[in-house]
């Protein structure tokens, strides 16, 4: 929960408490009556609410915040928009680093892996008899199987998948790194 949402939650709870307090102090409220109770707004109650809201804000401001370094240097997931490279194999350095991080998570960084489970290559492209992400996104122009392609070729196809499906194409590792 963010500091802002906590503050609003506290303010809403304090406002609800104030309403209960005001209603409970109205004349005739403790007994059932057919006449509607008059509406009172007590300035001292509003002042108490304002003071409490101010104190909550000061408390929240006093809580130290920390930043956690991301697992890749000098970029954040929103800094890098999914793009298809201008020329095959040419990658922005930060994006190339991100693909290396993803490959480390997906395959231990082995770009030539074929585990026999229907996924292969460094980024674990689906490559099965009934469907192949690798071939569907043009990988066949490089090699018949992802594990036979170079790192750069696999990244080129991964960029196409990313542009189409986003980081959800690699759900486990993407969630782990906060890219989803």
N, CA, C and O of each residue as an XYZ file, in Angstrom:
720
protein
N       0.846     -1.160      0.000
C       0.000      0.000      0.000
C       0.898      1.232      0.000
O       1.886      1.276      0.733
N       0.576      2.200     -0.789
C       1.397      3.402     -0.854
C       1.073      4.333      0.301
O       0.019      4.228      0.929
N       1.984      5.233      0.567
C       1.799      6.207      1.635
C       0.542      7.029      1.379
O      -0.202      7.331      2.312
N       0.299      7.390      0.125
C      -0.872      8.197     -0.234
C      -2.160      7.428      0.066
O      -3.101      8.000      0.617
N      -2.216      6.152     -0.284
C      -3.446      5.394     -0.048
C      -3.660      5.139      1.437
O      -4.802      5.090      1.893
N      -2.586      4.978      2.197
C      -2.721      4.818      3.640
C      -3.287      6.099      4.247
O      -4.183      6.048      5.089
N      -2.764      7.247      3.818
C      -3.238      8.528      4.346
C      -4.726      8.707      4.054
O      -5.482      9.122      4.931
N      -5.146      8.401      2.847
C      -6.559      8.560      2.506
C      -7.426      7.592      3.299
O      -8.531      7.945      3.712
N      -6.942      6.387      3.514
C      -7.692      5.417      4.306
C      -7.873      5.935      5.723
O      -8.970      5.845      6.274
N      -6.826      6.470      6.319
C      -6.908      7.016      7.674
C      -7.866      8.199      7.713
O      -8.678      8.304      8.632
N      -7.785      9.085      6.736
C      -8.671     10.256      6.705
C     -10.129      9.819      6.567
O     -11.000     10.383      7.228
N     -10.407      8.835      5.730
C     -11.783      8.353      5.561
C     -12.281      7.731      6.865
O     -13.418      7.968      7.271
N     -11.436      6.942      7.518
C     -11.837      6.350      8.795
C     -12.092      7.422      9.849
O     -13.049      7.331     10.618
N     -11.232      8.437      9.880
C     -11.446      9.526     10.833
C     -12.727     10.285     10.522
O     -13.443     10.684     11.441
N     -13.025     10.488      9.260
C     -14.268     11.170      8.875
C     -15.479     10.353      9.302
O     -16.466     10.902      9.791
N     -15.399      9.030      9.113
C     -16.504      8.167      9.531
C     -16.678      8.222     11.047
O     -17.802      8.260     11.548
N     -15.571      8.226     11.767
C     -15.622      8.344     13.220
C     -16.250      9.669     13.630
O     -17.045      9.717     14.568
N     -15.900     10.738     12.935
C     -16.465     12.049     13.224
C     -17.974     12.048     12.998
O     -18.714     12.602     13.811
N     -18.438     11.447     11.927
C     -19.870     11.385     11.636
C     -20.586     10.644     12.762
O     -21.631     11.084     13.240
N     -20.010      9.509     13.182
C     -20.618      8.756     14.285
C     -20.651      9.604     15.548
O     -21.652      9.624     16.264
N     -19.559     10.301     15.817
C     -19.490     11.159     17.000
C     -20.539     12.262     16.931
O     -21.224     12.522     17.921
N     -20.675     12.907     15.793
C     -21.655     13.989     15.650
C     -23.066     13.452     15.807
O     -23.888     14.043     16.507
N     -23.346     12.327     15.154
C     -24.703     11.770     15.251
C     -25.027     11.324     16.668
O     -26.162     11.461     17.123
N     -24.040     10.795     17.358
C     -24.304     10.295     18.715
C     -24.480     11.422     19.726
O     -25.016     11.193     20.811
N     -24.038     12.639     19.390
C     -24.176     13.758     20.334
C     -25.369     14.642     20.011
O     -25.601     15.638     20.696
N     -26.129     14.294     18.980
C     -27.295     15.111     18.647
C     -28.412     14.875     19.668
O     -28.605     13.756     20.143
N     -29.146     15.947     20.000
C     -30.256     15.801     20.956
C     -31.303     14.824     20.413
O     -31.666     14.870     19.237
N     -31.773     13.950     21.288
C     -32.831     13.035     20.897
C     -32.349     11.835     20.111
O     -33.165     11.017     19.688
N     -31.059     11.704     19.904
C     -30.560     10.594     19.100
C     -30.603      9.272     19.852
O     -30.699      8.210     19.236
N     -30.535      9.329     21.167
C     -30.480      8.101     21.944
C     -31.862      7.477     22.145
O     -31.973      6.360     22.650
N     -32.905      8.193     21.753
C     -34.242      7.629     21.857
C     -34.893      7.637     20.480
O     -34.624      8.505     19.649
N     -35.736      6.672     20.264
C     -36.407      6.576     18.973
C     -37.439      7.691     18.871
O     -38.216      7.927     19.796
N     -37.432      8.361     17.745
C     -38.349      9.469     17.554
C     -38.841      9.429     16.121
O     -38.118      9.012     15.216
N     -40.064      9.861     15.922
C     -40.596      9.901     14.561
C     -40.130     11.155     13.825
O     -40.234     11.244     12.602
N     -39.617     12.119     14.581
C     -39.121     13.342     13.960
C     -37.644     13.181     13.605
O     -36.868     12.625     14.382
N     -37.269     13.668     12.432
C     -35.838     13.570     12.080
C     -35.019     14.464     12.995
O     -35.432     15.569     13.344
N     -33.870     13.972     13.369
C     -32.980     14.744     14.235
C     -32.389     15.896     13.436
O     -32.083     15.734     12.254
N     -32.226     17.046     14.057
C     -31.625     18.174     13.343
C     -30.146     17.881     13.029
O     -29.476     17.141     13.750
N     -29.676     18.465     11.968
C     -28.291     18.270     11.568
C     -27.430     19.344     12.186
O     -27.700     20.534     12.018
N     -26.385     18.934     12.908
C     -25.460     19.851     13.538
C     -24.065     19.616     12.968
O     -23.677     18.473     12.724
N     -23.346     20.642     12.765
C     -21.950     20.536     12.392
C     -21.177     21.233     13.475
O     -21.291     22.448     13.631
N     -20.412     20.512     14.210
C     -19.655     21.067     15.313
C     -18.271     21.437     14.814
O     -17.513     20.583     14.354
N     -17.957     22.698     14.908
C     -16.659     23.154     14.421
C     -15.517     22.549     15.215
O     -14.433     22.334     14.674
N     -15.750     22.267     16.510
C     -14.683     21.654     17.286
C     -14.401     20.229     16.809
O     -13.255     19.783     16.854
N     -15.428     19.510     16.352
C     -15.221     18.174     15.789
C     -14.424     18.252     14.488
O     -13.531     17.441     14.242
N     -14.758     19.231     13.670
C     -14.024     19.389     12.418
C     -12.576     19.770     12.690
O     -11.664     19.336     11.986
N     -12.375     20.591     13.723
C     -11.009     20.970     14.074
C     -10.224     19.742     14.547
O      -9.053     19.588     14.199
N     -10.855     18.873     15.334
C     -10.199     17.648     15.785
C      -9.846     16.771     14.585
O      -8.744     16.226     14.517
N     -10.775     16.635     13.641
C     -10.510     15.838     12.441
C      -9.339     16.418     11.662
O      -8.465     15.680     11.208
N      -9.320     17.737     11.508
C      -8.217     18.380     10.788
C      -6.883     18.158     11.482
O      -5.870     17.905     10.830
N      -6.885     18.253     12.806
C      -5.659     18.030     13.578
C      -5.188     16.585     13.424
O      -4.000     16.335     13.218
N      -6.118     15.637     13.524
C      -5.760     14.227     13.369
C      -5.226     13.944     11.968
O      -4.244     13.218     11.813
N      -5.862     14.507     10.958
C      -5.396     14.304      9.585
C      -3.992     14.871      9.414
O      -3.151     14.265      8.752
N      -3.738     16.040     10.015
C      -2.407     16.640      9.946
C      -1.377     15.753     10.633
O      -0.282     15.547     10.109
N      -1.727     15.228     11.805
C      -0.806     14.357     12.536
C      -0.528     13.063     11.774
O       0.601     12.573     11.773
N      -1.543     12.515     11.132
C      -1.335     11.311     10.317
C      -0.394     11.631      9.169
O       0.505     10.843      8.873
N      -0.580     12.757      8.527
C       0.308     13.154      7.430
C       1.743     13.307      7.892
O       2.670     12.867      7.212
N       1.932     13.945      9.072
C       3.283     14.090      9.616
C       3.896     12.741      9.944
O       5.082     12.516      9.706
N       3.079     11.835     10.496
C       3.583     10.499     10.806
C       4.024      9.776      9.540
O       5.106      9.191      9.500
N       3.195      9.816      8.513
C       3.541      9.146      7.262
C       4.793      9.752      6.640
O       5.609      9.032      6.066
N       4.950     11.061      6.748
C       6.159     11.706      6.225
C       7.401     11.297      7.006
O       8.508     11.334      6.469
N       7.231     10.909      8.267
C       8.386     10.542      9.086
C       8.874      9.127      8.808
O       9.978      8.766      9.215
N       8.080      8.329      8.129
C       8.475      6.948      7.838
C       9.538      6.973      6.751
O       9.309      7.518      5.671
N      10.713      6.382      7.031
C      11.769      6.387      6.011
C      11.382      5.478      4.848
O      10.800      4.411      5.041
N      11.710      5.914      3.661
C      11.466      5.084      2.482
C      12.808      4.661      1.922
O      13.812      5.361      2.050
N      12.796      3.511      1.307
C      14.021      3.008      0.692
C      13.732      2.647     -0.745
O      12.590      2.380     -1.120
N      14.749      2.644     -1.521
C      14.616      2.181     -2.889
C      15.417      0.909     -3.027
O      16.493      0.768     -2.445
N      14.886     -0.011     -3.801
C      15.548     -1.281     -4.034
C      16.151     -1.233     -5.424
O      15.444     -0.927     -6.383
N      17.437     -1.526     -5.563
C      18.024     -1.511     -6.898
C      17.412     -2.588     -7.772
O      17.176     -3.709     -7.321
N      17.158     -2.246     -9.013
C      16.604     -3.196     -9.957
C      17.694     -4.153    -10.419
O      18.877     -3.825    -10.321
N      17.325     -5.329    -10.920
C      18.338     -6.316    -11.272
C      19.074     -6.014    -12.569
O      19.791     -6.875    -13.079
N      18.915     -4.821    -13.111
C      19.647     -4.456    -14.312
C      20.062     -3.002    -14.173
O      19.336     -2.213    -13.568
N      21.185     -2.637    -14.706
C      21.720     -1.297    -14.463
C      20.990     -0.194    -15.221
O      20.606     -0.366    -16.377
N      20.810      0.913    -14.570
C      20.394      2.211    -15.110
C      19.135      2.216    -15.964
O      18.957      3.139    -16.759
N      18.262      1.235    -15.837
C      17.006      1.249    -16.568
C      15.910      0.716    -15.672
O      16.170     -0.016    -14.717
N      14.696      1.085    -15.984
C      13.548      0.526    -15.295
C      12.640     -0.070    -16.352
O      12.767      0.272    -17.528
N      11.708     -0.972    -15.960
C      10.851     -1.602    -16.955
C      10.104     -0.612    -17.829
O       9.865     -0.899    -19.002
N       9.722      0.563    -17.289
C       8.981      1.519    -18.103
C       9.882      2.376    -18.972
O       9.401      3.062    -19.874
N      11.207      2.346    -18.709
C      12.129      3.130    -19.535
C      12.298      2.542    -20.927
O      12.629      3.258    -21.873
N      12.074      1.252    -21.052
C      12.365      0.573    -22.307
C      11.053      0.118    -22.924
O      10.417     -0.807    -22.419
N      10.653      0.744    -23.984
C       9.433      0.357    -24.668
C       9.731     -0.832    -25.564
O      10.806     -0.899    -26.160
N       8.796     -1.776    -25.670
C       9.024     -2.885    -26.576
C       9.173     -2.367    -28.006
O       8.295     -1.665    -28.508
N      10.258     -2.704    -28.646
C      10.496     -2.248    -30.002
C      11.059     -3.374    -30.835
O      11.703     -4.288    -30.319
N      10.812     -3.300    -32.114
C      11.459     -4.211    -33.048
C      12.738     -3.517    -33.482
O      12.687     -2.354    -33.883
N      13.886     -4.189    -33.418
C      15.140     -3.532    -33.758
C      15.169     -3.050    -35.199
O      14.513     -3.617    -36.073
N      15.944     -1.990    -35.435
C      16.036     -1.432    -36.776
C      16.671     -2.424    -37.748
O      16.199     -2.590    -38.872
N      17.725     -3.072    -37.314
C      18.376     -4.070    -38.141
C      18.510     -5.343    -37.334
O      18.702     -5.289    -36.119
N      18.411     -6.494    -37.995
C      18.498     -7.758    -37.285
C      19.771     -7.803    -36.462
O      20.866     -7.514    -36.944
N      19.589     -8.180    -35.188
C      20.744     -8.339    -34.323
C      21.193     -7.067    -33.627
O      21.970     -7.147    -32.676
N      20.740     -5.896    -34.057
C      21.179     -4.672    -33.369
C      20.213     -4.393    -32.230
O      19.006     -4.299    -32.452
N      20.722     -4.260    -31.025
C      19.897     -4.056    -29.845
C      20.418     -2.865    -29.061
O      21.628     -2.656    -28.973
N      19.518     -2.088    -28.495
C      19.992     -1.094    -27.537
C      20.682     -1.844    -26.391
O      20.207     -2.900    -25.972
N      21.767     -1.322    -25.895
C      22.550     -2.042    -24.893
C      21.710     -2.423    -23.675
O      21.788     -3.553    -23.193
N      20.911     -1.487    -23.181
C      20.107     -1.789    -21.993
C      19.129     -2.921    -22.274
O      18.921     -3.780    -21.417
N      18.534     -2.937    -23.442
C      17.596     -3.999    -23.793
C      18.339     -5.324    -23.919
O      17.826     -6.355    -23.485
N      19.536     -5.323    -24.504
C      20.333     -6.538    -24.597
C      20.651     -7.091    -23.224
O      20.618     -8.304    -23.017
N      20.961     -6.208    -22.280
C      21.216     -6.632    -20.907
C      19.961     -7.247    -20.292
O      20.042     -8.238    -19.566
N      18.811     -6.662    -20.583
C      17.570     -7.202    -20.039
C      17.321     -8.603    -20.589
O      16.884     -9.485    -19.850
N      17.588     -8.817    -21.859
C      17.391    -10.147    -22.437
C      18.355    -11.153    -21.796
O      17.985    -12.307    -21.580
N      19.573    -10.730    -21.493
C      20.523    -11.615    -20.814
C      20.015    -11.991    -19.425
O      20.150    -13.139    -19.001
N      19.432    -11.025    -18.718
C      18.861    -11.285    -17.391
C      17.708    -12.271    -17.503
O      17.598    -13.202    -16.706
N      16.843    -12.063    -18.501
C      15.713    -12.964    -18.713
C      16.202    -14.361    -19.080
O      15.675    -15.353    -18.578
N      17.208    -14.445    -19.953
C      17.750    -15.755    -20.343
C      18.358    -16.472    -19.139
O      18.239    -17.691    -19.016
N      19.009    -15.719    -18.252
C      19.581    -16.324    -17.053
C      18.474    -16.960    -16.214
O      18.646    -18.052    -15.673
N      17.348    -16.275    -16.112
C      16.215    -16.785    -15.346
C      15.550    -17.966    -16.058
O      15.224    -18.967    -15.420
N      15.349    -17.856    -17.359
C      14.620    -18.871    -18.122
C      15.429    -20.144    -18.353
O      14.887    -21.246    -18.264
N      16.711    -20.002    -18.647
C      17.496    -21.168    -19.083
C      18.871    -21.250    -18.450
O      19.724    -22.012    -18.904
N      19.086    -20.475    -17.412
C      20.417    -20.443    -16.824
C      21.419    -19.731    -17.712
O      22.630    -19.877    -17.543
N      20.898    -18.946    -18.677
C      21.765    -18.194    -19.585
C      22.303    -19.012    -20.746
O      23.191    -18.555    -21.465
N      21.779    -20.208    -20.937
C      22.232    -21.080    -22.020
C      21.361    -20.856    -23.256
O      20.236    -21.349    -23.332
N      21.883    -20.122    -24.200
C      21.130    -19.769    -25.407
C      20.936    -20.968    -26.328
O      20.100    -20.905    -27.229
N      21.670    -22.045    -26.138
C      21.590    -23.226    -27.013
C      20.872    -24.391    -26.342
O      20.984    -25.531    -26.792
N      20.135    -24.113    -25.270
C      19.509    -25.215    -24.539
C      18.286    -25.768    -25.256
O      17.478    -25.031    -25.821
N      18.179    -27.106    -25.213
C      16.991    -27.819    -25.685
C      16.672    -28.840    -24.610
O      17.249    -29.927    -24.581
N      15.756    -28.489    -23.732
C      15.460    -29.335    -22.584
C      14.543    -30.495    -22.915
O      14.376    -31.408    -22.107
N      13.939    -30.466    -24.111
C      13.033    -31.543    -24.498
C      11.634    -31.404    -23.924
O      10.820    -32.318    -24.059
N      11.340    -30.285    -23.289
C      10.012    -30.083    -22.689
C       9.088    -29.243    -23.567
O       8.032    -28.801    -23.113
N       9.479    -29.023    -24.816
C       8.658    -28.222    -25.718
C       9.041    -26.762    -25.751
O       8.414    -25.969    -26.453
N      10.058    -26.398    -25.004
C      10.566    -25.039    -24.986
C      12.064    -25.100    -25.239
O      12.717    -26.071    -24.858
N      12.618    -24.064    -25.883
C      14.045    -24.115    -26.150
C      14.651    -22.757    -26.400
O      13.952    -21.756    -26.556
N      15.967    -22.746    -26.436
C      16.719    -21.517    -26.602
C      16.867    -20.811    -25.272
O      16.293    -21.224    -24.264
N      17.633    -19.753    -25.280
C      17.898    -19.010    -24.054
C      16.668    -18.403    -23.433
O      16.605    -18.256    -22.212
N      15.682    -18.044    -24.242
C      14.475    -17.393    -23.746
C      13.282    -18.350    -23.698
O      12.138    -17.936    -23.504
N      13.580    -19.641    -23.879
C      12.579    -20.699    -23.779
C      11.348    -20.449    -24.649
O      10.222    -20.377    -24.158
N      11.591    -20.319    -25.948
C      10.489    -20.185    -26.892
C       9.718    -21.505    -26.936
O      10.311    -22.582    -26.897
N       8.380    -21.407    -27.018
C       7.586    -22.613    -27.198
C       7.880    -23.149    -28.591
O       7.811    -22.427    -29.586
N       8.208    -24.430    -28.634
C       8.517    -25.050    -29.916
C       8.033    -26.499    -29.856
O       8.777    -27.414    -29.504
N       6.754    -26.671    -30.217
C       6.122    -27.986    -30.146
C       5.573    -28.352    -31.507
O       5.535    -27.526    -32.419
N       5.156    -29.579    -31.637
C       4.603    -30.035    -32.926
C       3.355    -29.265    -33.316
O       3.163    -28.937    -34.487
N       2.500    -28.974    -32.332
C       1.222    -28.324    -32.629
C       1.339    -26.806    -32.757
O       0.534    -26.180    -33.447
N       2.332    -26.213    -32.098
C       2.500    -24.755    -32.169
C       3.932    -24.393    -31.817
O       4.549    -24.998    -30.940
N       4.440    -23.404    -32.513
C       5.787    -22.930    -32.232
C       5.807    -21.408    -32.244
O       5.618    -20.783    -33.288
N       6.036    -20.818    -31.076
C       6.193    -19.368    -31.003
C       7.374    -18.948    -31.862
O       7.325    -17.928    -32.550
N       8.425    -19.735    -31.816
C       9.640    -19.449    -32.580
C       9.317    -19.286    -34.066
O       9.709    -18.295    -34.682
N       8.605    -20.255    -34.639
C       8.285    -20.195    -36.076
C       7.194    -19.162    -36.368
O       7.230    -18.501    -37.406
N       6.223    -19.019    -35.458
C       5.125    -18.074    -35.682
C       5.603    -16.634    -35.765
O       4.978    -15.815    -36.439
N       6.689    -16.316    -35.097
C       7.209    -14.952    -35.103
C       8.422    -14.791    -36.029
O       9.176    -13.825    -35.914
N       8.600    -15.747    -36.945
C       9.619    -15.595    -37.982
C      10.970    -16.195    -37.676
O      11.929    -15.928    -38.400
N      11.086    -16.996    -36.629
C      12.372    -17.590    -36.279
C      12.923    -18.515    -37.348
O      14.133    -18.725    -37.436
N      12.028    -19.068    -38.163
C      12.458    -19.973    -39.225
C      13.378    -19.304    -40.234
O      14.106    -19.994    -40.949
N      13.363    -17.983    -40.310
C      14.279    -17.293    -41.228
C      15.725    -17.399    -40.742
O      16.657    -17.168    -41.512
N      15.912    -17.750    -39.461
C      17.253    -17.917    -38.901
C      17.649    -19.382    -38.775
O      18.721    -19.789    -39.224
N      16.766    -20.172    -38.156
C      17.075    -21.570    -37.876
C      15.761    -22.313    -37.639
O      14.766    -21.698    -37.254
N      15.746    -23.617    -37.861
C      14.495    -24.364    -37.656
C      14.079    -24.458    -36.181
O      12.900    -24.647    -35.881
N      15.044    -24.327    -35.265
C      14.765    -24.423    -33.836
C      15.435    -23.250    -33.118
O      16.487    -22.784    -33.556
N      14.846    -22.769    -32.029
C      15.450    -21.625    -31.331
C      16.851    -21.934    -30.802
O      17.709    -21.050    -30.811
N      17.103    -23.132    -30.353
C      18.413    -23.490    -29.802
C      19.507    -23.544    -30.847
O      20.689    -23.573    -30.505
N      19.128    -23.558    -32.130
C      20.111    -23.535    -33.218
C      20.456    -22.106    -33.647
O      21.384    -21.902    -34.429
N      19.717    -21.125    -33.141
C      19.922    -19.722    -33.515
C      20.891    -19.057    -32.543
O      21.086    -19.532    -31.425
N      21.492    -17.961    -32.976
C      22.401    -17.204    -32.120
C      21.610    -16.414    -31.080
O      20.392    -16.274    -31.182
N      22.307    -15.913    -30.102
C      21.712    -15.052    -29.082
C      21.013    -13.872    -29.743
O      19.867    -13.563    -29.418
N      21.702    -13.213    -30.668
C      21.145    -12.027    -31.329
C      19.894    -12.372    -32.131
O      18.935    -11.601    -32.144
N      19.898    -13.516    -32.793
C      18.719    -13.937    -33.550
C      17.552    -14.236    -32.612
O      16.410    -13.884    -32.906
N      17.837    -14.877    -31.498
C      16.779    -15.153    -30.523
C      16.217    -13.855    -29.941
O      15.014    -13.741    -29.709
N      17.080    -12.898    -29.712
C      16.623    -11.601    -29.200
C      15.751    -10.899    -30.241
O      14.757    -10.266    -29.883
N      16.104    -11.000    -31.507
C      15.293    -10.391    -32.560
C      13.874    -10.964    -32.538
O      12.900    -10.216    -32.618
N      13.759    -12.281    -32.429
C      12.429    -12.900    -32.383
C      11.733    -12.539    -31.069
O      10.524    -12.308    -31.052
N      12.484    -12.491    -29.979
C      11.901    -12.111    -28.686
C      11.336    -10.691    -28.727
O      10.301    -10.415    -28.121
N      12.013     -9.797    -29.438
C      11.501     -8.422    -29.588
C      10.150     -8.434    -30.303
O       9.258     -7.656    -29.964
N      10.003     -9.304    -31.275
C       8.714     -9.413    -31.985
C       7.636     -9.943    -31.048
O       6.513     -9.440    -31.039
N       7.979    -10.954    -30.264
C       7.026    -11.502    -29.299
C       6.663    -10.428    -28.268
O       5.492    -10.260    -27.928
N       7.652     -9.718    -27.785
C       7.427     -8.650    -26.810
C       6.487     -7.577    -27.362
O       5.578     -7.124    -26.666
N       6.709     -7.179    -28.604
C       5.858     -6.152    -29.225
C       4.416     -6.636    -29.345
O       3.487     -5.831    -29.273
N       4.222     -7.930    -29.525
C       2.887     -8.490    -29.685
C       2.209     -8.825    -28.355
O       1.019     -8.566    -28.172
N       2.974     -9.401    -27.434
C       2.386     -9.966    -26.222
C       2.829     -9.312    -24.927
O       2.253     -9.580    -23.873
N       3.844     -8.457    -24.988
C       4.360     -7.853    -23.765
C       5.177     -8.843    -22.957
O       5.450     -9.959    -23.398
N       5.565     -8.405    -21.748
C       6.405     -9.247    -20.896
C       5.664    -10.467    -20.383
O       6.286    -11.385    -19.848
N       4.339    -10.494    -20.539
C       3.560    -11.658    -20.134
C       3.895    -12.914    -20.900
O       3.497    -14.005    -20.492
N       4.619    -12.794    -22.004
C       5.054    -13.978    -22.748
C       6.054    -14.798    -21.927
O       6.264    -15.980    -22.199
N       6.665    -14.170    -20.929
C       7.591    -14.837    -20.010
C       7.087    -14.560    -18.589
O       7.750    -13.850    -17.833
N       5.937    -15.105    -18.217
C       5.258    -14.669    -16.991
C       6.036    -14.898    -15.697
O       6.088    -14.005    -14.851
N       6.630    -16.050    -15.530
C       7.307    -16.340    -14.266
C       8.454    -15.389    -13.984
O       8.499    -14.749    -12.934
N       9.374    -15.301    -14.920
C      10.551    -14.449    -14.705
C      10.179    -12.969    -14.741
O      10.743    -12.174    -13.990
N       9.237    -12.592    -15.602
C       8.842    -11.183    -15.677
C       8.227    -10.709    -14.372
O       8.481     -9.588    -13.930
N       7.409    -11.569    -13.749
C       6.836    -11.215    -12.438
C       7.935    -11.131    -11.393
O       7.930    -10.240    -10.543
N       8.873    -12.058    -11.459
C       9.970    -12.098    -10.498
C      10.766    -10.789    -10.531
O      11.213    -10.308     -9.490
N      10.944    -10.212    -11.732
C      11.715     -8.991    -11.872
C      10.852     -7.736    -11.807
O      11.379     -6.626    -11.885
N       9.536     -7.890    -11.664
C       8.644     -6.740    -11.564
C       8.355     -6.076    -12.904
O       8.028     -4.891    -12.959
N       8.477     -6.839    -13.973
C       8.229     -6.280    -15.305
C       6.759     -6.389    -15.696
O       6.344     -5.816    -16.704
N       5.983     -7.103    -14.925
C       4.547     -7.229    -15.199
C       3.773     -6.422    -14.201
O       2.544     -6.390    -14.253
